Amino acid sequence: MMSKKVYVQFAGLINEMREAQNAVDKNNLQSKEYVKGSRACLDTITRETCDIFSSDNPNFDSERFLKACGLGE
């Protein structure tokens, strides 16, 4: 079982990647199609990672993780 520290590190990494995507989008450094595809890919990775962590630890808080990754409300 992974520790909370690992979950927090993953969420931080994913959130940094999401912020970098937003900067690329804001500064028009890539086409809108590229940004949309990149964002969809990161969303999928985030959800799949969340599923893995949920399977690993019954006490894992999926909503909290997704929020920390920049998904969810």
N, C-alpha and C positions, 0 to 999 in steps of 0.2 A: 504494500500500500504506500502510495506517495504521501508526502507531508503537505501541510497547508503552505509551507514555504515554497514548494515546487509549484503549486497551483497559482500562487501570487506571482511568481516569476514568469510563468507562462502568460498569465493575463497581462502583465506589464509589457512583455515582448509583443504580444498581439496588438495591444493598444498603441504601442510605438509605431508598429507597421501601419495601423489605421491612420494615425496622425500624419505619417509620411505620405500616405495616399491622398489625404485631404490637402496637403501642401502641394502635391503634384497637380491635383485638380484645380486648386485655387490659382495657381500660377500658370495654368494652361500649358504645362510641360508635356502633356501627352494628349492624344485624341480622347474624346468623350467615350468612345467604344472601348478603348484600352482601359480607362479608369473604371468603367462599369464592369468589365470582365474581371479586372484585378480585384475590385471590391467584392464581387460575387465569389471569387475564389477564396478570399480571406474569410468571408462569412461562412463558407462551407468548412474550411479548416477549423474555424472557431467552434462551430457546432459539433463537428466530429471529435475534436479534442475534448469538448464538454462531455460528450457521450462516453468517451474512454474514461475520463475521470469519474463520471457517475458510476460506471461499472466497477471501477477500482475501489471506490469508497462510498458506502451507503449513506454516509453523513455529508457527502459533497453537496454544496449548495449551487445548483445549476444556474438559477436566476442571478445570484450574486456574481458568479463567474462571468456570465454573459454580459452583465452590466459593466463589470470591470474591464471587459474586452471592448466595450463601446457598442455592444448590441443590447437590445432590450430597452426598457424604459428607465 
